[in-house]
Amino acid sequence: MPILAAFMVPHPPLIVPQVGRGGEKEIEETREAYETIAREIAALKPDTIIISSPHATMYADYFHISPGRKAQGSFASFRAPEVRFREEYDAELVSEIEKLASAAGFPAGTLGERDRALDHGVMVPLWFVRQFWQDYRLLRVGLSGLPLTEHYALGQLIRRAADKLGRRAVWIASGDLSHKLQPHGPYGFAPEGPEYDVRIMDVCSRAAFGELFDFSEDFCEKAAECGHRSFVMMAGAFDGLSVEARQLSHQDVTGVGYGICTFYPKGEDPSRRFLDSYLQSKAAQALDKRRLEDPWVKLARASLEAWVREKRTIALPEGLPAPLRDSRAGAFVSVHENGRLRGCIGTIAPTCATLGEEIIQNAVSAASRDPRFEPIRPEELPYLEISVDVLGAPEDISSEEELDVKRYGVIVTRGARRGLLLPDLEGVDTPEAQVAIARQKAGIAQGEAVKLQRFEVVRHH
């Protein structure tokens, strides 16, 4: 097997004695577990150590893999410049990964490196490993803002590349757990913090990798976790394999969770093709919801699918309800994929002869012209959820106190700059937050005076 074993580890610089200066004794259980896995890695004698790190170069829509032949780094920023690393990259494996990614149209490669220096998410694990094993080359992989499914898919791709080259590799999934476990911690406390730690340690101690997809983006954000995407990527390298998992330690001393688990593959197991199972489940759920869509959403979907598949704008169909044929209004089309926003474009006031045509045009734009996202691809269509918001007439208001985030959207205007935010959005809980986001979208600073308007919407799912 190309991936001999994998290890889930935290990366607190404190654990390195030259950095901790005695403080490392607070997390002695974690240190002892780290030494255990370092000895296990040495016993495996890997050719390559793969490390996925949350602190490597990260992009919203691309996975960065460190290029070149060599890299170095130190703990100088943690007051220990004497602790230095000089590592050799597995350039051949990097090249093979790039070839496979390019052939598959997968967004991963060596473009856009921002900092060649090794990050502490890589150096902390290597500090332990190097005490017992040094005859290896390194593969450093960054995370991205892409969905968990794409992180899992990259793990699959890296395993294929390692297998093709006959590499004997181990994977270190570097990442702390929640940063919101204690009121005295560096990020304070949130109830999602302890819940995240309990859930992730349970999932990983059972190697129940399919359950990693059940952690929502909102939940992970509130928990302020660090390593979830790293763990998911590592899990992808074991797709279709039975895995023996062991929890070595879990500590919450500093207000940040530190968990260490080991994973050893034990043979083929088709029941553990978790990405396929997850996507099939999501496609079935989306199909069930599609059967309940009203004519507004069906029209948006027909428009979006025709554009994505054929680059064709549909004509207004026959037999639509009267409001779609005879009225005019601004409308927003929002597209989600597996719970994540995938595109949202709309018009504040009508620009077309009918509401139906407004929806047709905005569906095309949501699929292809939202600057925050790449255009939607045909293979994504089975998993998309679409909603349509039809806007009522804007109403001038004098202050944020006249807003209700569940009922009203908001428009902020200053000169030619204008920003809009729809009502009843996940994570937007106060009028202040609603206005702040609308300002940000318009490029209006917080101190600048603005005209405020509110509006109601009719939301179609």
Backbone torsions as a table, in degrees:
resi	resn	phi	psi	omega
1	MET	NA	134.3	-176.9
2	PRO	-67.9	-34.1	176.9
3	ILE	-100.2	103.7	-173.8
4	LEU	-71.0	-34.7	-178.5
5	ALA	-168.8	166.3	175.8
6	ALA	-140.1	157.3	-174.7
7	PHE	-140.9	128.3	175.2
8	MET	-94.1	120.3	-174.7
9	VAL	-139.2	154.1	171.9
10	PRO	-89.0	178.0	179.6
11	HIS	-140.4	51.1	177.0
12	PRO	-75.3	118.4	176.9
13	PRO	-55.1	-27.6	178.4
14	LEU	-51.1	-28.5	-173.1
15	ILE	-74.8	-16.7	176.4
16	VAL	-81.8	121.0	-172.0
17	PRO	-55.2	-37.6	-179.5
18	GLN	-66.4	-23.6	176.2
19	VAL	-90.3	-48.5	-175.7
20	GLY	-68.1	-34.2	178.5
21	ARG	50.0	46.4	-179.1
22	GLY	103.7	-26.6	179.9
23	GLY	-66.6	-19.9	-179.7
24	GLU	-64.8	-19.0	-180.0
25	LYS	-67.2	-19.5	176.6
26	GLU	-63.3	-28.3	-176.3
27	ILE	-120.8	47.5	-177.6
28	GLU	-61.3	-36.8	178.9
29	GLU	-61.2	-42.1	177.8
30	THR	-65.9	-41.6	179.7
31	ARG	-61.0	-43.9	-179.4
32	GLU	-64.2	-40.9	178.2
33	ALA	-64.8	-39.0	178.5
34	TYR	-61.1	-42.8	179.4
35	GLU	-64.2	-35.9	177.3
36	THR	-60.7	-47.4	-178.3
37	ILE	-70.3	-31.2	176.8
38	ALA	-62.4	-40.9	177.3
39	ARG	-66.2	-38.1	178.8
40	GLU	-64.9	-40.0	177.7
41	ILE	-63.3	-42.6	178.8
42	ALA	-61.9	-37.4	178.8
43	ALA	-66.1	-28.6	179.5
44	LEU	-79.3	-21.9	179.5
45	LYS	52.4	57.3	-177.3
46	PRO	-71.3	148.1	171.4
47	ASP	-72.2	-37.3	-172.8
48	THR	-134.7	138.9	171.7
49	ILE	-111.1	119.3	177.9
50	ILE	-95.9	126.8	177.2
51	ILE	-125.5	119.9	171.7
52	SER	-95.3	123.9	-172.3
53	SER	-128.3	131.9	175.8
54	PRO	-67.9	-12.6	-175.8
55	HIS	-107.7	6.7	169.5
56	ALA	-78.5	175.3	178.6
57	THR	-54.3	130.5	-175.6
58	MET	-132.8	133.9	176.3
59	TYR	-123.7	159.7	-179.3
60	ALA	-67.3	-35.5	-170.5
61	ASP	-131.4	26.6	-175.6
62	TYR	-157.7	140.2	175.9
63	PHE	-96.6	120.4	-179.6
64	HIS	-93.8	129.8	174.8
65	ILE	-113.9	128.1	-173.5
66	SER	-63.4	130.1	-177.5
67	PRO	-94.2	178.7	174.3
68	GLY	91.2	-175.7	-177.8
69	ARG	-98.0	-34.0	-174.3
70	LYS	-141.1	161.6	175.0
71	ALA	-152.4	158.0	177.6
72	GLN	-141.7	166.0	178.8
73	GLY	-169.0	172.8	178.6
74	SER	-154.8	171.1	175.4
75	PHE	-95.0	30.7	-179.3
76	ALA	-58.4	-38.2	-179.4
77	SER	-71.7	-8.4	175.8
78	PHE	-113.3	26.3	174.9
79	ARG	65.0	29.9	176.8
80	ALA	-139.1	63.6	-176.8
81	PRO	-63.8	-17.8	-179.0
82	GLU	-72.7	-17.2	178.4
83	VAL	-89.2	103.2	-172.8
84	ARG	-122.4	156.3	179.5
85	PHE	-132.8	135.7	171.7
86	ARG	-129.8	110.0	-172.0
87	GLU	-116.7	148.1	174.7
88	GLU	-102.6	128.1	178.8
89	TYR	-81.7	154.0	173.3
90	ASP	-87.4	80.1	-173.3
91	ALA	-62.1	-34.5	-179.7
92	GLU	-66.0	-41.1	178.2
93	LEU	-66.8	-40.1	176.8
94	VAL	-58.1	-45.3	-179.8
95	SER	-61.6	-40.6	-179.7
96	GLU	-67.1	-39.5	176.9
97	ILE	-61.9	-43.5	178.9
98	GLU	-61.7	-39.2	178.8
99	LYS	-63.2	-47.3	-179.6
100	LEU	-64.9	-40.9	179.4
101	ALA	-64.0	-42.9	179.9
102	SER	-63.9	-43.3	-179.6
103	ALA	-63.5	-32.2	-177.8
104	ALA	-92.9	-2.5	-175.3
105	GLY	65.8	30.4	-176.9
106	PHE	-92.4	137.0	-172.8
107	PRO	-81.2	70.9	179.2
108	ALA	-144.2	144.9	178.8
109	GLY	167.3	-163.5	-172.3
110	THR	-103.6	11.2	-178.8
111	LEU	-72.2	149.3	165.6
112	GLY	75.0	33.6	177.4
113	GLU	-67.0	132.0	-178.4
114	ARG	-102.1	-26.8	-177.2
115	ASP	-149.4	118.3	-177.6
116	ARG	-76.6	-22.3	-176.0
117	ALA	-65.4	143.1	176.6
118	LEU	-65.2	142.1	-179.8
119	ASP	-95.3	165.8	-175.7
120	HIS	-70.5	-19.8	173.9
121	GLY	-64.8	-22.8	175.7
122	VAL	-95.6	-42.6	-171.7
123	MET	-70.7	-35.6	180.0
124	VAL	-61.0	-50.9	176.6
125	PRO	-59.9	-40.3	-177.7
126	LEU	-67.5	-28.1	177.7
127	TRP	-59.6	-40.2	177.6
128	PHE	-73.8	-47.6	-176.2
129	VAL	-58.4	-43.1	-173.7
130	ARG	-65.7	-15.6	175.8
131	GLN	-71.1	-19.1	-174.6
132	PHE	-127.2	-22.0	-176.2
133	TRP	-151.2	127.5	-177.2
134	GLN	-128.9	-5.7	-175.1
135	ASP	-91.3	68.5	-179.2
136	TYR	-145.3	165.8	167.2
137	ARG	-115.8	159.9	-170.1
138	LEU	-110.8	143.0	167.0
139	LEU	-122.4	116.9	-179.0
140	ARG	-108.3	125.3	-175.4
141	VAL	-123.2	130.6	175.0
142	GLY	-90.1	165.2	176.4
143	LEU	-92.3	-175.4	179.2
144	SER	-149.9	175.2	174.4
145	GLY	-87.6	6.0	179.2
146	LEU	-72.2	164.1	-177.2
147	PRO	-60.5	161.9	177.8
148	LEU	-57.9	-34.0	179.9
149	THR	-60.1	-36.0	179.8
150	GLU	-72.2	-33.5	175.7
151	HIS	-65.2	-42.4	177.1
152	TYR	-61.8	-42.5	-179.5
153	ALA	-63.7	-35.1	177.0
154	LEU	-66.5	-37.8	175.2
155	GLY	-59.1	-41.5	176.4
156	GLN	-61.2	-43.2	-177.0
157	LEU	-66.2	-41.7	179.5
158	ILE	-63.7	-40.2	176.9
159	ARG	-61.0	-42.7	178.2
160	ARG	-59.3	-42.9	-179.4
161	ALA	-65.3	-43.6	179.0
162	ALA	-63.5	-38.8	178.7
163	ASP	-64.6	-43.0	-178.9
164	LYS	-61.5	-36.6	-178.5
165	LEU	-90.3	-3.4	-179.9
166	GLY	71.0	28.2	-179.8
167	ARG	-73.5	141.9	168.8
168	ARG	-100.0	105.4	-170.5
169	ALA	-125.2	152.8	166.9
170	VAL	-119.9	152.1	-178.3
171	TRP	-114.9	127.7	173.0
172	ILE	-109.8	112.0	177.6
173	ALA	-91.0	98.6	-175.5
174	SER	-85.5	131.0	177.8
175	GLY	172.5	130.5	171.7
176	ASP	-73.9	166.6	177.0
177	LEU	-91.2	-138.9	-177.4
178	SER	-68.6	144.7	174.1
179	HIS	-100.8	10.9	-176.0
180	LYS	-127.8	56.3	-176.1
181	LEU	-98.5	-24.1	-174.6
182	GLN	-138.3	143.0	176.7
183	PRO	-59.0	-30.2	-179.0
184	HIS	-85.5	-2.2	-178.7
185	GLY	-72.5	171.9	-175.3
186	PRO	-65.9	-20.7	-178.1
187	TYR	-119.1	8.7	-179.6
188	GLY	77.9	-161.6	-174.2
189	PHE	-122.2	143.0	169.1
190	ALA	-141.9	141.4	-178.3
191	PRO	-59.9	-26.1	178.6
192	GLU	-68.4	-20.5	-178.1
193	GLY	-62.3	-61.5	177.7
194	PRO	-60.1	-35.1	179.0
195	GLU	-62.9	-41.8	178.8
196	TYR	-60.8	-47.4	-176.7
197	ASP	-60.5	-43.7	179.7
198	VAL	-61.8	-45.4	-177.1
199	ARG	-66.6	-45.7	-174.5
200	ILE	-69.2	-37.0	178.6
201	MET	-69.2	-34.6	175.9
202	ASP	-65.6	-47.7	-179.0
203	VAL	-61.1	-46.9	-175.8
204	CYS	-73.8	-32.6	178.8
205	SER	-67.6	-20.7	176.1
206	ARG	-101.4	-1.5	-173.5
207	ALA	53.0	35.6	179.7
208	ALA	-86.2	65.8	-168.2
209	PHE	-63.9	-25.5	178.1
210	GLY	-62.2	-27.8	-179.2
211	GLU	-75.6	-11.4	176.4
212	LEU	-62.3	-27.6	179.4
213	PHE	-73.2	-14.4	-175.5
214	ASP	-83.6	-2.8	177.4
215	PHE	-85.7	110.7	-176.5
216	SER	-72.1	156.4	178.2
217	GLU	-59.0	-42.2	-178.2
218	ASP	-64.5	-43.0	179.6
219	PHE	-63.4	-45.4	-179.5
220	CYS	-63.5	-38.4	179.4
221	GLU	-65.5	-43.6	179.6
222	LYS	-66.3	-31.3	177.9
223	ALA	-77.7	-14.1	-177.4
224	ALA	53.5	47.1	176.9
225	GLU	-76.4	162.8	-176.7
226	CYS	-114.8	-37.0	-165.5
227	GLY	-109.6	7.4	-170.9
228	HIS	-58.5	-45.9	-179.9
229	ARG	-63.7	-34.9	176.7
230	SER	-63.0	-42.6	179.5
231	PHE	-66.0	-39.1	180.0
232	VAL	-65.2	-42.1	179.3
233	MET	-60.8	-46.0	177.1
234	MET	-58.8	-42.2	-179.4
235	ALA	-59.6	-35.9	179.7
236	GLY	-59.9	-29.2	179.6
237	ALA	-69.6	-14.8	178.7
238	PHE	-108.3	17.0	-178.2
239	ASP	-58.5	131.0	178.3
240	GLY	79.0	11.5	-180.0
241	LEU	-120.2	144.5	168.5
242	SER	-74.6	147.2	-174.0
243	VAL	-136.1	132.7	172.8
244	GLU	-94.5	118.7	-176.7
245	ALA	-111.4	151.2	178.2
246	ARG	-146.8	127.0	174.7
247	GLN	-87.9	125.0	178.8
248	LEU	-96.6	-36.5	-178.3
249	SER	-163.7	156.8	170.8
250	HIS	-152.2	118.0	-178.3
251	GLN	-125.6	146.4	171.5
252	ASP	-135.1	91.7	-178.9
253	VAL	-116.7	-41.3	-173.3
254	THR	-96.0	0.6	-172.7
255	GLY	94.6	-2.2	176.4
256	VAL	-120.9	137.2	-178.7
257	GLY	-83.4	134.3	177.2
258	TYR	-122.6	116.9	-179.6
259	GLY	-124.4	140.5	177.9
260	ILE	-130.3	125.1	176.1
261	CYS	-134.9	154.5	174.8
262	THR	-115.9	150.0	-178.6
263	PHE	-138.5	124.6	179.0
264	TYR	-125.1	125.9	179.1
265	PRO	-72.3	145.5	-175.5
266	LYS	-126.4	6.5	178.9
267	GLY	132.7	172.2	-177.3
268	GLU	-66.4	142.4	175.7
269	ASP	-152.6	93.3	-176.3
270	PRO	-58.3	-22.8	-179.9
271	SER	-71.1	-9.5	-177.8
272	ARG	-105.9	30.8	171.8
273	ARG	-88.0	79.1	-166.5
274	PHE	-70.9	-34.3	-179.7
275	LEU	-66.9	-45.0	178.2
276	ASP	-58.9	-45.3	-178.6
277	SER	-63.3	-41.4	-178.8
278	TYR	-65.5	-45.4	-178.8
279	LEU	-66.4	-37.8	177.0
280	GLN	-63.0	-40.9	178.6
281	SER	-64.6	-43.8	179.9
282	LYS	-65.5	-39.3	178.4
283	ALA	-64.2	-39.6	179.1
284	ALA	-66.5	-41.7	178.2
285	GLN	-63.4	-42.5	179.7
286	ALA	-64.4	-37.3	178.8
287	LEU	-66.3	-39.8	177.2
288	ASP	-61.3	-43.7	179.6
289	LYS	-67.1	-34.6	-178.2
290	ARG	-62.5	-33.3	-179.2
291	ARG	-65.0	-21.4	-178.2
292	LEU	-98.0	1.2	-177.2
293	GLU	-65.8	142.7	177.2
294	ASP	-86.7	175.3	-175.7
295	PRO	-60.2	-30.1	178.9
296	TRP	-63.5	-45.8	-178.5
297	VAL	-74.5	-38.6	177.3
298	LYS	-59.1	-38.4	178.7
299	LEU	-66.4	-44.3	178.5
300	ALA	-61.5	-41.5	-179.8
301	ARG	-66.4	-43.0	179.2
302	ALA	-60.1	-41.5	179.1
303	SER	-65.2	-47.6	-178.6
304	LEU	-61.5	-46.2	-177.3
305	GLU	-66.6	-38.3	178.4
306	ALA	-63.8	-38.7	-179.6
307	TRP	-70.4	-44.2	-177.5
308	VAL	-65.9	-40.0	-176.5
309	ARG	-81.8	-37.9	-169.2
310	GLU	-126.9	-0.9	-174.7
311	LYS	54.5	41.3	-176.9
312	ARG	-121.3	134.6	174.6
313	THR	-93.0	123.0	-175.9
314	ILE	-76.7	156.0	172.0
315	ALA	-82.9	162.7	178.2
316	LEU	-65.3	118.8	-175.9
317	PRO	-70.0	160.9	173.6
318	GLU	-77.4	157.0	171.2
319	GLY	79.5	16.5	178.7
320	LEU	-76.9	154.8	174.4
321	PRO	-58.1	154.0	-175.4
322	ALA	-55.4	-42.2	-179.6
323	PRO	-58.6	-32.0	178.8
324	LEU	-75.2	-27.8	-177.3
325	ARG	-91.7	-33.1	-166.2
326	ASP	-114.2	-11.5	-177.1
327	SER	-110.4	166.2	176.2
328	ARG	-127.3	142.4	178.2
329	ALA	-168.7	157.2	168.3
330	GLY	-71.3	151.6	-178.2
331	ALA	-152.1	146.5	174.8
332	PHE	-116.5	137.4	173.0
333	VAL	-111.3	121.7	-179.7
334	SER	-113.4	136.4	-178.5
335	VAL	-123.2	127.8	175.7
336	HIS	-120.3	147.1	175.5
337	GLU	-130.5	119.5	-179.1
338	ASN	51.4	41.6	176.1
339	GLY	85.2	-5.3	-178.4
340	ARG	-107.7	141.6	175.7
341	LEU	-60.5	132.8	-178.9
342	ARG	-118.2	-14.9	178.2
343	GLY	173.4	142.1	177.7
344	CYS	-154.6	115.0	179.2
345	ILE	-137.5	142.5	178.1
346	GLY	-160.2	-178.3	-179.6
347	THR	-127.2	135.7	-179.6
348	ILE	-71.8	-40.4	178.0
349	ALA	-123.9	158.4	-177.2
350	PRO	-64.7	140.0	176.6
351	THR	-121.1	-8.2	-178.1
352	CYS	-116.8	169.3	-176.5
353	ALA	-69.4	-26.7	-179.9
354	THR	-139.5	160.4	176.6
355	LEU	-62.9	-37.6	178.9
356	GLY	-58.7	-44.3	178.7
357	GLU	-67.8	-32.9	176.1
358	GLU	-60.2	-44.7	-179.9
359	ILE	-66.6	-41.1	179.2
360	ILE	-58.2	-48.2	-177.3
361	GLN	-67.0	-41.7	-176.9
362	ASN	-73.2	-27.3	174.4
363	ALA	-65.8	-41.9	176.1
364	VAL	-60.5	-44.7	-179.0
365	SER	-65.2	-41.0	179.2
366	ALA	-62.6	-33.0	-179.2
367	ALA	-79.0	-25.1	-167.6
368	SER	-134.5	-13.1	-170.9
369	ARG	-127.3	8.6	174.9
370	ASP	-74.1	115.5	-173.6
371	PRO	-66.0	-12.6	179.9
372	ARG	-80.3	-14.7	-171.8
373	PHE	-135.0	155.2	168.5
374	GLU	-70.1	153.1	177.2
375	PRO	-56.6	145.7	178.9
376	ILE	-66.1	137.8	-178.4
377	ARG	-99.2	154.2	-178.3
378	PRO	-55.3	-36.1	-177.0
379	GLU	-69.7	-13.4	178.2
380	GLU	-84.4	-16.7	-170.6
381	LEU	-55.6	-38.5	-178.2
382	PRO	-65.3	-17.1	-172.6
383	TYR	-104.9	3.4	-172.7
384	LEU	-85.1	138.6	170.0
385	GLU	-113.2	133.2	-173.1
386	ILE	-123.5	139.3	172.4
387	SER	-132.7	154.5	-180.0
388	VAL	-126.9	125.6	175.6
389	ASP	-108.6	119.8	176.4
390	VAL	-98.0	122.9	-172.1
391	LEU	-87.3	137.0	169.4
392	GLY	-81.8	175.3	-178.5
393	ALA	-67.3	135.5	177.6
394	PRO	-65.0	147.8	-179.0
395	GLU	-127.4	127.3	179.0
396	ASP	-65.5	138.6	173.9
397	ILE	-132.7	161.1	-174.7
398	SER	-98.8	-17.9	-178.3
399	SER	-158.2	167.6	178.3
400	GLU	-64.6	-20.9	-178.9
401	GLU	-64.1	-18.8	-179.7
402	GLU	-89.3	5.8	179.0
403	LEU	-96.8	152.2	171.2
404	ASP	-137.1	110.5	-169.7
405	VAL	-62.2	-24.0	178.6
406	LYS	-79.5	-32.3	-173.9
407	ARG	-98.2	-40.7	-171.3
408	TYR	-113.2	141.6	162.3
409	GLY	-86.0	170.8	-178.6
410	VAL	-133.3	145.6	173.1
411	ILE	-122.8	127.2	174.8
412	VAL	-113.6	134.6	-175.1
413	THR	-134.1	135.3	169.7
414	ARG	-141.6	107.0	-175.8
415	GLY	62.4	-126.0	-179.6
416	ALA	-86.8	-5.6	-178.7
417	ARG	-91.1	133.5	-177.0
418	ARG	-147.1	132.5	178.8
419	GLY	-127.4	143.4	-176.9
420	LEU	-128.3	143.0	172.0
421	LEU	-135.2	130.8	-179.7
422	LEU	-72.0	160.1	177.4
423	PRO	-80.4	166.2	170.1
424	ASP	55.2	51.7	177.7
425	LEU	-102.8	141.5	179.7
426	GLU	-61.0	131.6	177.4
427	GLY	88.4	-8.2	177.4
428	VAL	-105.8	100.5	-168.6
429	ASP	-109.8	-11.1	-177.1
430	THR	-134.9	154.1	174.8
431	PRO	-58.9	-35.9	-180.0
432	GLU	-61.5	-44.0	178.5
433	ALA	-66.3	-39.4	-180.0
434	GLN	-60.6	-47.9	-179.5
435	VAL	-67.4	-39.8	-179.5
436	ALA	-60.7	-41.2	179.7
437	ILE	-68.9	-41.2	178.1
438	ALA	-62.5	-39.3	175.8
439	ARG	-60.6	-46.0	-178.5
440	GLN	-60.3	-42.4	179.7
441	LYS	-62.3	-32.4	-178.4
442	ALA	-89.5	-7.6	-176.1
443	GLY	73.4	31.8	-179.7
444	ILE	-105.2	122.3	-178.0
445	ALA	-67.6	157.3	-176.2
446	GLN	-60.9	-32.9	-176.8
447	GLY	-83.2	-8.0	-176.3
448	GLU	-81.3	138.7	177.5
449	ALA	-69.2	141.9	-178.7
450	VAL	-137.0	159.4	168.5
451	LYS	-90.3	131.8	-179.8
452	LEU	-108.3	136.3	172.6
453	GLN	-134.6	149.0	174.5
454	ARG	-119.9	159.0	177.9
455	PHE	-151.9	154.9	174.2
456	GLU	-102.0	159.3	178.4
457	VAL	-131.6	156.4	165.6
458	VAL	-108.0	116.1	-174.6
459	ARG	-97.4	128.4	178.4
460	HIS	-112.6	129.6	179.3
461	HIS	-110.6	NA	NA
